[in-house]
Amino acid sequence: MGYGWVNQTLARSAHFISIMDILTILGIIIGVGAIVIGNSMEGGTVSFLLQPVPLFIVVGGTVGAAMVQSCTSSFKRALAMLPWVFFRHRAACEISLVDVMEWNRVLRDKGVIAFEQYAENIRDPFVKRAVTLMADGQSAEKIESTLEIELEEIHHDEMLAVQVYESMGGYSPTVGLIGAILGLIQVMQNITNPEHLGQGISIAFVATIYGLLMANMVFIPLAKKLEMLVNLRARHHEMITAAIVALSRRENPQQITSRLEAYLSHMVNPRYSLTDTKPSGKKK
C-alpha cells in the first residue's frame, strides 16, 4: 500500500484551512457590503452608520463583560487564537505522513536517541512533547496515556478560549440596547427642540445596530469557526499520538499507514484537491 492517498489527504486538510481563510474575508466583505448597500437603497448614508460613540459603547462594554466572565489565561488564549481565522495554517498540524515515515526509518536505523534532533525543530508543543517522550525511551503505553491526558487538557483550554467569543456574541446585543437607551435619554433631555428629535433617535438606535451586527457577523461566527479549527487540530493531534505510539511499538510502515487512514478519512472534505504533497521541510 502506498502513501500517496494519505499524503494527498493531509494536503487537502491544509488546503481546507486555507480555503476557510478566504471564506472569512469574503464573508466579512459580503456581510458588511450587504448592510451598506441596503442602507443606501433605503436612502441612508455610510457616514450615518459610522458613529464613534455607539461603537465605543458596544465594543468596550462587550469586551469588558467578557473579561469579567473569563479568567486571564482563557482571555489571553482567545486573543492568541484569533489569527487562526485569518491566516493560513495557523491551526494546522506541521507534521506530515512523510515526516512520520522518516521517523520510522530513523528509528530503525539509529534508535530512539536520534529523535532529539527532531524535537528541537518542532514548534507545536504537543507534537514536540510526543517526540520527546519517544526520544526518552518511554514505553508505548506510557506515551499513549500521557499524550491522551495532555490532549484532553489542550482541547479543554482551547474550548474555554472559544467560549470567550461566544460570550461576546451574547453580550453584544444587550450592550447595544443599553447604548440605545443612553442615546434616548439624551434625546429626552432635548425634547424642547423638536426639529432634532428624529435625528437624535435615529443616532441612538445605531448602537442597537452595532450590537446586533457585532454579535451575528463577528463574535458568533468567530466562535463557531474557531470551534471547528480546534476540533480539527485535536484530530491532528490524535493522529500524531497514534503515529508515535505505533512507532514506539515498532509497527511496520503499512500498519502505521492503515492506522492513520482511519483518522484522515474523516478529517477533510474529499472534494477539495491539492497538489502540494511535500513534507514539512524541517531539517532532517
DAMO-V821123 format. One line per field, one symbol per residue. ss: DSSP state (H for helix, E for strand, L for the rest). psi: psi as a letter, one per 30 degrees, with the letter a starting at -180 (. if undefined). Layout:
ss: ???
psi: ???
This chain:
ss: LLLHHHHHHHHHHHHHHHHHHHHHHHHHHHHHHHHHHHHHHLLLLHHHHLLHHHHHHHHHHHHHHHHHHLLHHHHHHHHHHHHHHLLLLLLLLLLLHHHHHHHHHHHHHHLHHHHHHHHHHLLLHHHHHHHHHHHLLLLHHHHHHHHHHHHHHHHHHHHHHHHHHHHHHHHHHHHHHHHHHHHHHHHHHLLLLHHHHHHHHHHHLHHHHHHHHHHHHHHHHHHHHHHHHHHHHHHHHHHHHHHHHHHHLLLLHHHHHHHHHHHHLLLLLLLLLLLLLLLLLLLL
psi: klgeeeeeeeeeeeeeeeeeeeeeeeeeeeeeeeeeeeeefgglleeefijeeeeeeeeeeeeeeeeeelleeeeeeeeffefeffkkgeflkfkleeeeeeeeeeeeeflffffeeeefgkejeeeeeeeeeeffglleeeeeeeeeeeeeeeeeeeeeeefeeeeefeeeeeeeeeeeeeeeeeeffhffiefgeeeeeeeefeeeeeeeeeeffdeeeeeeeeeeeeeeeeeeeeeeeeeeeeefghlleeeeeeefeeeefgeljffklkfjgllfglk.
